[in-house]
Every structure is written in C-alpha cells, then in structure tokens.
Amino acid sequence: MSENRLFQNRYSNGNSRRFRSRERGTHHLDSSESREVPPSSRSSSIETLSKSAFVRRSVTDDDEDALTVDDEIVARARIHAREVLEAHDLEVDRDALEWDVSTRARRRAGACRWDADREVATIVLTRAAYRRYDWETFAGVVRHELVHAWEFQRFGESGHGSRFREQASRLEAPRHCESFSDPRYVLRCRDDDCDWEARRHRASKPVKAPDRYRCGACGGAYEVEHAASGRTWTTASGFGGVKAALGEEW
C-alpha cells in the first residue's frame, strides 16, 4: 500500500496494538492552545456510561473471559459512539469503523486513521489517557475522533477546519485535548508583567536556545525550566550546561 493512500489525523505519538474486534452495525444517520468548543454549563442530550457503572475485572488464569483494560476501553468507546451517532444524526458507517488501543502513546489521547484502499476509518485510543482522565473527559476524545471518522468516510480527508469545528460543536467534542503526561520543560516569559508560558515534551529550538527567541505576547525574553529538576537556563550555553550537569537525570 502506498503511503499516500493512508492518512492519519492525530488528536494529541506512539505505536498502537490492533484491537481485532470490528464494529458491527448498520449505517446510522446520527487534537493545544484552543479551548473546548462548548461551555461546560451547556446541557447535553448524550447519555454516557459512568466509570462506576462499568465493572472493572482483571484477567486471571481461572477467568479467561475477564475484561482487560483495553477491552474495557473499546467496549465503553463503542457504547458511547453508538449513543452519540443515534442522538446527533451524524452519518458514520459503523461497518467501516474499527478500533485500536495505543499502549505506548504518551502525548496523544486519540487518533483517527484512514485506509483509503479499504475505505475504513480506525479510531485509536490511548491507554495512558484513559487511566489519567475521568470518563467525561475521555468520552470527549471519543467524540472528537468520531468527527474525524465522519470526515474521512465522507470526504476522504480530515483536519481541524471549519467543517470539523461545526460538527465538533454539535457533538460537544473538544477541539484539542488536555495534556495527560507531565512536560519535560516549561518555557516562560521573563517579563514580570507577562504570565505567558508553555509546556514542552521535547527539546524544541526555543528550549535549546531561548536567547534567540522572544515572547509572542509581549516581546520579552524567555527562560526555560527542566521540570524534573527545577534547573533553569536563558541561553543556548545554559541549556548545554544544565544538560551536562544533570547527566543521567536529564
């Protein structure tokens, strides 16, 4: 399969384990700096399954049918997806919708992959995000990826443009997810009157050489903090010095 026939839209990187069970059902007429589209106070017609209502079971040698965490994630996501599609008249073909669970992703809570040859969308949900989020937040991830699945099935492509935003608003789905992993670095403005800061998981160019960049909000200089140690630097040489000093603790 050529690479240009396979598209992926990320909601929040890592490998995923294919969940071999495929969604069965009839055709229903039913991922940053942005905030959630709907206000939290708005009432919702979507019924969700609370975590307390879903029984967690661990696999033992005597109970091979017990639910694993990944089974639970997919089962709950399917239930919620069915409720959403039925409540909002969103045209998603569930016969062409598959589910995966990512066991290694640390920054992305969910993703939707499109196989144009098979015309199948695969929603990938991250185990670590499921464990960190409450169910209401994780259900928002499911709804976000459902909008991507709808776009892929209908248009063969998906993004976060006006078409996506309109459907996300209808489904009360967030445009982007909150980070569920701790950052390695915190980039902040040094101006006392500016409270701008950003969390980074990788050593980007501003992290490595903060003296070469200026705050987009006020034009002030940057300072970078190594989150685990609290050590800070304001120059490229400072970055190298802290990295060398921390050694294996970096």
Secondary structure, 3 states (H helix, E strand, C coil): CCHHHEEEEECCCCCCEEEEEECCCCEEECCCCCCCCCCCCCCCCCCCCCHHHCCCCCCECCECCCCCHHHHHHHHHHHHHHHHHHHHCCEEEHHHEEEEEECCCCCCCEEEEEECCCCEEEEEEEHHHHHHCCHHHHHHHHHHHHHHHHHHHHHCCCCCCHHHHHHHHHCCCCCCCCCCCCCCEEEEECCCCCCCEEEECCCCHHHHCHHHCCCCCCCCCEEEEECCCCCEECCHHHHHHHHHHHHHHC
